[in-house]
Amino acid sequence: MPTCRGRIACVQLGATRRGTCAHRDLASIDLVNGPLQTVVFDLDGVVLESEPAIRASLDLALDAIGEPPIGDAEIRSLIGPPLSDGVDSLLESRGGPRQLVARVVDEYRAHYALACVQECRMFPGVAETIGELTTRGVVLAVATSKPAQFSVPILEELGISRFLTAIVAPGTSVSETKTETLGRALAELGNPSRETTAMVGDRGVDMEAAVFHGLIPVGALWGYGDRIELVGSGAQVLVGEPHELLGMVDSGW
């Protein structure tokens, strides 16, 4: 079993192709009361393998202001956090025209509105896991920074919106942190028990939001973040494949 540093302990939630382990904060073990009853998923990088559609739309938006296409390292930093924040950081890192952030966002959304449903697909194993979680009585929701005008049609097209009690996302004209979005999702779910509710995300902002609201922060290693980012932002459990979530329902964590 891998060795972890600091106050993080490793427990195996099942074999994975990547040999990953799950992490628990030892200080939090006494707060956990049984198996999961509610799971809130992030969308991009957890449910959706959305990089191709996002990359194509960003390339067109950047070209409109004379900027070169997005690089591999750059695209991964943009998927997950609010788009305007990501574009601002991107242009700043390039020494580009930060005053054109709003234009880049508008250009991006104009193209993405046409491409998102056709080009987005689910990560392998996600649909089956969502279906099985529902069968086992787990309440499911999505809390995403992707605007509702995109996220809701995508989930409907993929056929999984029927499994979700809530889909919570900001409007295109609303600036909202992931912590605020998650808070609204919890309210729509009737404020479930924090001890048996997990936030499954692939970026640091997801873990930070989960910690803020007292949820179990579960890092998805199949997404666009990495182990260092997730653990550094508060992840208590890391899962390498979607089906590993079922183990947390069967026997707790």
C-alpha positions in Angstrom: 0.0 0.0 0.0 1.4 3.4 -0.9 2.8 5.6 1.9 1.1 8.9 2.6 2.5 11.9 4.3 1.2 14.1 7.1 -2.2 13.2 8.6 -3.5 11.4 5.6 -4.1 7.6 5.8 -4.5 5.3 2.8 -7.2 2.7 2.5 -7.9 0.6 -0.5 -11.4 0.9 -1.9 -10.9 -1.7 -4.5 -8.4 -2.6 -7.2 -7.9 -0.1 -10.0 -5.9 0.0 -13.2 -3.9 2.9 -11.9 -3.2 1.3 -8.5 -4.7 4.3 -6.7 -5.5 4.4 -3.0 -8.2 6.3 -1.2 -7.2 8.9 1.3 -8.9 9.8 4.6 -8.1 12.6 6.9 -7.5 10.9 10.3 -8.9 13.9 12.1 -12.3 13.4 10.4 -12.8 9.7 10.9 -14.9 10.1 14.0 -17.4 12.4 12.1 -18.3 9.7 9.6 -21.5 7.8 10.3 -22.0 5.0 7.9 -22.3 4.6 4.2 -23.1 7.4 1.7 -26.7 8.5 1.3 -26.2 11.5 -1.0 -23.7 12.2 -3.7 -23.2 15.5 -5.5 -21.2 15.3 -8.7 -19.2 17.9 -10.5 -19.9 17.8 -14.3 -16.8 18.6 -16.4 -14.0 16.1 -15.6 -16.2 13.8 -13.5 -19.3 13.0 -15.5 -18.3 14.6 -18.8 -15.2 14.1 -20.8 -15.6 17.6 -22.2 -12.1 18.6 -23.2 -12.6 18.2 -27.0 -15.6 20.5 -27.2 -14.1 23.0 -24.7 -10.8 23.0 -26.6 -12.4 23.6 -30.0 -14.5 26.5 -28.7 -11.6 28.1 -26.9 -9.4 27.9 -29.9 -12.0 29.8 -32.0 -12.5 32.4 -29.2 -8.8 33.0 -28.8 -8.3 33.3 -32.6 -10.9 36.0 -32.6 -8.6 38.2 -30.5 -5.4 37.2 -32.3 -4.2 34.7 -29.7 -2.7 31.3 -30.5 -4.6 28.0 -29.8 -4.8 26.6 -26.3 -2.0 24.4 -25.1 -2.3 21.0 -23.4 -1.2 22.4 -20.0 -3.4 25.4 -20.4 -6.6 23.6 -21.2 -6.4 21.4 -18.1 -6.2 24.4 -15.9 -9.3 25.9 -17.5 -11.7 23.0 -17.1 -13.6 23.1 -13.9 -13.3 26.6 -12.4 -15.6 29.4 -13.7 -14.7 30.2 -17.3 -14.1 34.0 -16.9 -11.6 33.3 -14.1 -9.8 30.7 -16.2 -9.6 33.0 -19.3 -8.4 35.9 -17.2 -5.6 33.7 -15.7 -4.8 32.4 -19.2 -4.4 35.8 -20.7 -2.4 37.1 -17.8 0.0 34.2 -18.0 0.5 34.9 -21.7 0.9 38.6 -21.2 -2.2 38.9 -23.4 -5.1 41.5 -23.4 -6.9 40.8 -20.2 -9.4 43.6 -21.0 -10.8 41.2 -23.7 -11.8 38.4 -21.2 -15.5 39.2 -21.7 -15.1 39.0 -25.5 -13.3 35.6 -25.3 -16.0 34.3 -23.0 -18.8 35.5 -25.4 -17.0 34.0 -28.4 -16.5 30.8 -26.6 -20.1 30.4 -25.6 -21.4 31.2 -29.0 -19.6 28.3 -30.5 -20.0 26.0 -27.5 -23.7 26.4 -27.6 -23.7 24.6 -31.0 -21.0 22.0 -30.1 -21.5 21.0 -26.5 -24.3 18.4 -26.9 -22.9 16.8 -30.0 -19.2 16.6 -28.8 -19.5 15.9 -25.1 -19.5 12.3 -23.8 -19.4 10.6 -20.5 -16.3 9.0 -19.0 -16.4 5.2 -19.1 -18.3 3.7 -16.2 -20.1 6.9 -15.1 -23.5 6.0 -16.5 -23.4 2.5 -15.0 -22.3 3.9 -11.6 -25.0 6.5 -11.5 -27.6 3.9 -12.4 -26.4 1.6 -9.7 -26.2 4.3 -7.1 -29.8 5.2 -7.8 -30.8 1.5 -7.5 -29.2 1.4 -4.1 -31.3 4.4 -2.9 -28.5 7.1 -3.0 -29.8 10.6 -3.8 -27.8 12.2 -6.6 -27.3 15.7 -7.8 -24.9 17.7 -10.1 -23.4 21.0 -9.0 -21.4 22.6 -11.8 -19.8 25.9 -12.9 -21.0 25.2 -16.4 -23.9 27.5 -17.1 -27.4 26.0 -16.9 -28.1 26.7 -20.6 -25.3 24.2 -21.4 -25.3 21.7 -18.5 -29.0 20.9 -18.4 -29.4 20.0 -22.2 -26.2 18.0 -22.1 -27.4 15.9 -19.1 -30.8 15.5 -20.8 -29.2 14.4 -24.0 -27.0 11.9 -22.2 -30.0 10.4 -20.6 -28.9 10.8 -16.9 -30.9 13.8 -15.8 -33.7 11.5 -14.8 -31.5 10.0 -12.1 -30.7 13.4 -10.6 -32.8 15.1 -7.9 -31.1 18.4 -8.6 -29.0 20.0 -11.3 -27.6 23.3 -10.0 -25.6 25.7 -12.2 -25.2 29.4 -12.6 -26.7 31.5 -15.3 -24.5 32.9 -18.0 -24.7 36.4 -16.5 -24.0 35.3 -12.9 -20.6 35.1 -11.3 -20.7 32.4 -8.7 -18.0 30.4 -6.9 -18.2 26.6 -6.7 -18.8 27.0 -2.9 -21.9 29.1 -3.6 -23.1 26.6 -6.3 -22.7 23.7 -4.0 -24.5 25.5 -1.2 -27.5 26.1 -3.5 -27.4 22.4 -4.4 -27.5 21.3 -0.8 -30.5 23.6 -0.2 -32.3 22.1 -3.1 -31.6 18.7 -1.7 -33.2 19.7 1.6 -29.8 20.1 3.4 -29.0 16.4 3.8 -26.7 15.0 6.5 -23.2 16.3 5.9 -21.7 13.1 7.4 -23.2 10.9 4.7 -23.0 13.3 1.8 -20.0 13.4 -0.7 -18.9 15.9 -3.2 -17.2 14.1 -6.1 -15.0 16.5 -8.1 -11.7 16.5 -10.1 -10.4 20.0 -9.2 -9.3 21.8 -6.1 -12.3 24.1 -6.1 -14.6 21.1 -5.7 -12.7 19.9 -2.7 -12.6 23.3 -1.1 -16.3 23.7 -1.6 -16.9 20.3 0.0 -14.7 21.1 3.0 -16.5 24.5 3.4 -19.9 22.8 3.6 -18.7 19.9 5.8 -19.1 17.2 3.2 -16.9 14.2 2.4 -14.5 15.5 -0.3 -14.0 12.8 -2.9 -11.4 13.4 -5.6 -11.9 11.8 -9.0 -8.6 10.8 -10.5 -10.0 10.2 -14.0 -10.6 13.9 -14.5 -8.5 16.9 -15.2 -7.0 17.6 -11.8 -4.3 15.5 -10.2 -3.6 13.8 -6.9 -1.5 16.7 -5.6 -4.1 19.3 -6.4 -6.9 17.3 -4.9 -5.2 16.3 -1.7 -3.8 19.8 -1.2 -7.3 21.2 -1.5 -8.8 18.8 1.1 -9.7 15.6 -0.6 -10.2 12.9 2.0 -10.9 10.1 -0.5 -9.4 9.5 -3.9 -11.1 7.2 -6.4 -9.5 6.0 -9.6 -12.6 4.7 -11.3 -16.3 5.6 -11.0 -17.4 2.2 -9.7 -15.3 2.6 -6.6 -18.0 4.9 -5.3 -20.2 1.9 -4.8 -17.8 0.6 -2.2 -18.5 3.7 -0.1 -22.2 2.9 -0.3 -21.8 -0.7 0.6 -19.6 -0.4 3.7 -19.0 3.3 4.4 -15.5 4.7 4.1 
